[in-house]
Amino acid sequence: LLHLQLRDPSFRRHFLLQCAVFLGFCTAPLYKGVDAKAAEAVNKRVMAAIRQTPPLGDSFADAVALAMRREEGWVLWKRENCKDFERVAEAPKPPPLPAPAMRKRPRPGAATSSVPPERRVRLGNPELDRLWNLSEDN
């Protein structure tokens, strides 16, 4: 019956996934009951079989391998009594460059002021300001 069940890709994938999880446990640093080299060889055969199982066997095998690596890291972290993660401080990012200053363009035909901006006089009305500051001798 198992031979017929293994023809079903869904069942085969499920069975091989369980084998990969068990073999990952057997090759963990904490477990000493199994020959690690033999378990690793069988695990390679299981992963090769997962890659050949349709649909999308390669991407599923990559996902299984990633999950097993994370599981191994989690087991090591638990074995070391859940030590805090220490990350290297990132270099501070340089401040963004300021936007280029925008200048107003004079309107064609408009009278431009010859008075420098630091010497302009403000009279409270834009039209009076413009007329007063047309020349410096006003």
C-alpha positions in Angstrom: 0.0 0.0 0.0 2.9 2.4 0.8 4.2 1.9 -2.7 0.9 3.1 -4.2 0.6 6.0 -1.7 4.1 7.3 -2.6 2.9 7.8 -6.2 0.7 10.6 -5.0 2.8 13.8 -5.1 1.1 15.3 -2.1 1.5 12.3 0.1 5.1 11.8 -1.1 5.9 15.5 -0.3 4.3 15.2 3.1 6.2 11.9 3.9 9.6 13.3 2.7 9.1 16.5 4.7 8.6 14.4 7.8 11.7 12.5 7.0 13.7 15.7 6.5 12.5 17.1 9.9 13.4 13.8 11.7 16.8 13.7 10.0 17.4 17.3 10.9 16.7 16.5 14.5 19.1 13.5 14.3 21.9 15.6 13.0 21.4 18.4 15.6 24.3 19.1 18.0 22.3 18.0 21.0 21.3 14.6 19.7 24.0 11.9 20.0 21.9 8.7 19.3 22.5 8.4 15.5 25.5 8.3 13.2 25.6 11.9 12.0 27.3 11.1 8.7 24.8 8.4 7.8 21.9 10.7 8.7 23.4 13.5 6.6 23.7 11.2 3.6 20.1 10.1 3.9 19.0 13.7 4.4 20.7 14.6 1.1 18.8 11.8 -0.6 15.5 13.0 0.9 16.2 16.6 -0.2 17.0 15.3 -3.7 13.7 13.4 -3.7 11.8 16.5 -2.6 13.3 18.5 -5.4 12.0 15.9 -7.9 8.5 15.9 -6.5 6.1 18.1 -8.6 4.8 20.8 -8.4 7.5 23.3 -7.8 9.8 20.8 -6.2 12.9 23.1 -6.3 11.3 26.0 -4.6 9.7 23.8 -2.0 13.0 22.1 -1.3 14.6 25.6 -0.9 11.9 26.5 1.6 12.4 23.3 3.6 16.2 23.9 3.7 15.7 27.4 4.9 13.3 26.3 7.6 15.7 23.6 8.7 18.6 26.1 9.0 16.4 28.4 11.0 15.4 25.5 13.3 19.0 24.7 13.8 19.8 28.3 14.7 16.9 28.3 17.1 18.0 25.1 18.8 21.5 26.5 19.3 20.1 29.8 20.7 17.9 27.8 23.2 20.9 25.7 24.1 22.9 28.8 25.0 20.0 29.9 27.4 18.5 32.4 24.9 21.3 35.0 24.9 20.5 38.5 23.6 21.2 39.2 20.0 24.0 41.7 19.6 24.1 43.6 16.3 26.8 45.7 15.0 25.8 49.4 14.9 25.1 50.6 11.5 27.1 53.6 10.2 25.0 56.7 10.3 23.5 57.7 7.0 24.7 61.0 5.6 22.1 63.8 5.7 20.3 64.3 2.5 21.5 67.0 0.2 19.5 70.2 0.4 17.2 70.9 -2.5 18.7 73.5 -5.0 17.5 77.0 -4.3 14.8 78.1 -6.6 15.1 81.7 -8.0 12.2 83.7 -9.3 12.6 84.6 -12.9 11.7 88.2 -13.8 8.7 88.5 -16.0 9.4 89.6 -19.5 8.9 93.4 -19.8 8.7 94.0 -16.0 11.0 96.6 -14.5 13.7 95.0 -12.4 15.0 96.4 -9.3 18.6 97.6 -9.2 18.6 97.7 -5.4 20.4 94.8 -3.7 18.1 92.7 -1.5 19.8 93.8 1.7 19.1 97.5 1.0 15.5 97.2 -0.2 12.9 99.3 1.6 9.5 97.9 2.5 6.6 100.3 2.5 3.8 97.8 3.2 2.3 97.8 -0.3 3.9 95.6 -3.0 3.4 98.2 -5.8 4.9 101.0 -3.6 7.8 98.6 -2.7 8.4 98.0 -6.4 8.3 101.6 -7.4 10.5 102.8 -4.5 13.2 100.2 -5.1 13.5 100.7 -8.9 16.7 102.6 -8.3 19.0 103.2 -5.4 18.7 107.0 -5.3 15.0 107.2 -4.5 
